[in-house]
């Protein structure tokens, strides 16, 4: 019994299906490429025309790759800004709550340190900001707070 060979059309269809269903390999940029891209991004978060062509040539990437890298980098920047704002809001809320708890003290200055060995004049309890810092890896509750009432 002989097996029928696929027609050219069937072979083309199978190649196309394989191409569509096979995930693309992720390109990992070299440190030199990243350095050039980051320095161009520091100058301007948007890249246009000739500058994109120059950067593509100097990094040995296609213009499309450069365009996508800039889009992804702007997304990363927005995420970082949002995370920073969330952390600042969390710290501010915590400090306000801390001041509300001890409102009998006159003008209180709160000093934040990141060293676990620093003096702890304020006992920290469970984090009151769990609804604010979903997904953050840091919270003001992780810091030590010292209160100086000699302001």
N, C-alpha and C positions, 0 to 999 in steps of 0.2 A: 504494500500500500504506500503510495507516494503522498507526501504532505504538500498541500498547495502553498505556494509562496505568495506572500501578500503583494497586492498590486502597489504601484508607485503611490497612488492616492492613499491607500491604507497605511503605507509606511510613513508618508508625510503626516497623516493624521496622528499616528502613534508618536512620532517625534515631537509634534506640536503639543500633544497631551503631556508627554514626559517633560517638556520644557516648561509648561504652565504649572504642572503639579510639583515639580522639584523646586524646593526653596533655594533662593539665591544665597551664595556664600557671602558672609559679611566681610567687607574689606576693613582691615585694621590699618589705620594710618600710622606712618612712621613718626617718631618724635620730631624729626625735622619738618615734616609736613604740618604737624600740629602746631609747631612753633610759628611757622610762617602764617598759617591760618589764624591763629590766636592774635598775632601782632596786627594782622590786617583787620581783625574784628575789633581790636582795641581802638583802632583809628576810626572805624565806622562799622556799625552793626549791619549795615546793608551794603551789598556789593553789586555794582552795576557795570555793564558793558565792558569797556577796555580793561578796567581793573580786574574784573572776573577772568578775562582772557589771560592777562599777565600772570595772575595768581595760579590759574590752571596750568599754565606752561611751566612756571617755576616749581610747582609741587608735583608735576607729572600726573595730574588728575584731569578728568574731563571737566568742562564748564558745569555740566549737570551735577557732578559730584561736589564741586565747590559750592554751587547754589544750595544743594541739600545740606551740606555741612553748615552753612550760615543759617539756614532755617532751623536746624536742630540746635545750633548754639544759641540762637535767640530764645528758643523754647527753654533751654537750660537756664539762661539768664533770668527769664520770667519766673521759673520755678524757684531759683535761688532767692530772688527778691521777695517772692511770696512767703517763702520759708523764714526769711529774716524778719519780715513784718509780723508774721505769726509769733515768732520767738519774742520780739520786742513787746507785742501786745500781751503775751503770756507773762513776761517779766513785770510789765507795768501793772497788770491786774493783780499779780502776786504781791507787789510792793504796796499797792493800795489796800489790799486785804490785810497785809501785815500792819499797816498804819492804822486801819480801822480797829484791829484787835487790841492794839496798845495805844489808844487815843489819849490816855491820861498823861503820857509823856509829852513834854514840850518839844518843839522843833527837832525832829528825829532825822538823822542822816543815816542812810543804809549803804553800807559798803559791800560790794559783791566781789568775791574772790573765787578763783577756781581751784585753789589748793585745799585738799581735804584736811590738811593739818592745821588750818587757820582756826582761830578762836571762834567758838560758836556761842554767842550770847542769846540767840533766838533758837528755840527748839523747833525743828521743822516737822510737820505732821504729814499725813497723806496729801498728795498733790491735789489742790483745789481746782486745777486747770485742765482736767482730763478732757473736757469737751472742747478745749481750744487747741491742744497740741496733738491731735491725732496724726500719727505718722512722723512726728518730730523725734529725733533721737536725743534731744536735750531739753531740759525744762529748768526754770529757775529753782525748782526744788532740789536740783542736783548741785546747786551752789551753796556755799556757806554764807550766811548773812551775819554781819556784826552791826550792832546799834551803838552809835556814839551820841549821847545826849548832851555833850558839852559843846554844842554848836553856838 
